[in-house]
Amino acid sequence: EKFCAEHFPGHQALVCTHPDGHNHSGNIHVHIVINSLRIEEVPFLPYMDRPADTKAGCKHRCTDAALRYFKSEVMEMCHREGLYQIDLLNGSKNRVTDREYWAQKKGQAALDKQNAPMIAGGITPRQTKFETNKEKLRQTIRKALATAASFDEFSSLLLREGVTVKESRGRLSYLTPDRTKPITARKLGDDFDRAAVLAVLEQNAARATEKTAAIPEYPRRGKTGIQPTKAPQSAPKLVGASSISFASPQAGKLTHSAASPLPAKPDGFAGAPSVQRLVDIAAKRAEGKGRGYERWATMHNLKQMAATLN
């Protein structure tokens, strides 16, 4: 009642309190329902920005500034009363929706039921923790972020795992092979949005540059004194199809003989373009590879076929 009187003056309010009993955590849920129509004039509060927000007969406006103000007041109240409270003002690194939460709960219960006979028989099950598809995607993205130093490299590493990165209006989304609609970074967490990804890639690039610059140049082994300067020697000229002269011991005079041209280097020598094997896309598709891998294999085969024409 005190919270409603301070933050919703002039509005009729209904407060409902109940314990959260689905997992026996002991959490307390409080719901506040207000009449949006203001019945009396109120003083100007910090989150208000219009004169109509204080007049009687006008409706309550729920703006971003108002929500941020209410969240900060709730956190301050919980801190003052010694209650545990999560950070409502800043985003979450892993944002788990209610749907994903219940999917993880049901999946874990089904996995425990499946592993129960194996544990009773003394067999250690291979998988004991259920992971949702979004959690697997988070792990794949974090693995790529740990090694990539640029956005192109980051996209390439994800594409090898079958995940396609898309950017639209400054926001990233991730498309997995089993979906037709991409998953936005907002549903995964703040660690996967464009700003956070670019910040990590920039740190990785700076760290790689520092490692390269920190490698010392060791001096050459041997004598360090002044070495005598050797006279420059001219390399012998290569002879192709032109004729050469030599002294014939029988005739005692110069004769001429045509030299054969130098043999060409085979393809295996250095300097020849290296061509890798083509990927059998049909066989990989039969093994269970997704569309992301198929797109990568198609580009790989095209590059190798183009290399054979050079």
FENQUI-V102881 format. One record per residue. NEAR is the number of other ideal C-beta (glycine too) atoms within 12 Angstrom. Layout:
# FENQUI-V102881
near:NEAR
near:NEAR
This chain:
# FENQUI-V102881
near:13
near:15
near:22
near:23
near:16
near:22
near:31
near:34
near:25
near:30
near:28
near:19
near:25
near:15
near:18
near:13
near:14
near:12
near:14
near:14
near:11
near:14
near:12
near:8
near:11
near:12
near:18
near:17
near:15
near:21
near:14
near:23
near:15
near:24
near:17
near:17
near:17
near:26
near:20
near:17
near:16
near:24
near:14
near:16
near:25
near:17
near:25
near:26
near:16
near:17
near:12
near:17
near:28
near:22
near:21
near:17
near:15
near:21
near:18
near:33
near:23
near:19
near:17
near:13
near:18
near:22
near:17
near:18
near:24
near:28
near:22
near:22
near:26
near:25
near:21
near:19
near:20
near:21
near:16
near:13
near:14
near:8
near:16
near:13
near:20
near:15
near:16
near:20
near:18
near:14
near:20
near:20
near:18
near:24
near:25
near:20
near:20
near:12
near:15
near:26
near:19
near:16
near:20
near:24
near:19
near:16
near:23
near:21
near:16
near:15
near:22
near:19
near:16
near:17
near:21
near:15
near:12
near:17
near:15
near:11
near:10
near:8
near:11
near:11
near:19
near:10
near:15
near:15
near:15
near:23
near:19
near:28
near:24
near:32
near:27
near:26
near:36
near:31
near:22
near:31
near:38
near:26
near:18
near:33
near:31
near:18
near:21
near:30
near:26
near:21
near:24
near:15
near:22
near:36
near:28
near:23
near:29
near:37
near:32
near:27
near:28
near:30
near:39
near:32
near:37
near:22
near:21
near:13
near:9
near:13
near:22
near:35
near:29
near:40
near:28
near:31
near:27
near:18
near:20
near:10
near:12
near:25
near:34
near:26
near:33
near:22
near:30
near:38
near:29
near:22
near:24
near:39
near:27
near:26
near:17
near:24
near:35
near:23
near:18
near:27
near:29
near:20
near:18
near:25
near:22
near:16
near:18
near:19
near:14
near:13
near:12
near:12
near:11
near:10
near:10
near:7
near:7
near:6
near:8
near:8
near:6
near:7
near:9
near:8
near:6
near:6
near:9
near:7
near:6
near:6
near:6
near:6
near:6
near:6
near:6
near:7
near:8
near:11
near:16
near:13
near:11
near:15
near:14
near:18
near:14
near:14
near:13
near:12
near:9
near:7
near:9
near:8
near:11
near:13
near:15
near:13
near:14
near:13
near:15
near:12
near:11
near:11
near:8
near:9
near:10
near:9
near:14
near:10
near:11
near:9
near:11
near:14
near:17
near:15
near:18
near:14
near:13
near:21
near:25
near:16
near:22
near:14
near:14
near:23
near:20
near:10
near:14
near:13
near:23
near:24
near:23
near:31
near:27
near:27
near:27
near:28
near:29
near:23
near:20
near:25
near:23
near:17
near:20
near:20
near:18
near:14
near:18
near:17
near:10
near:13
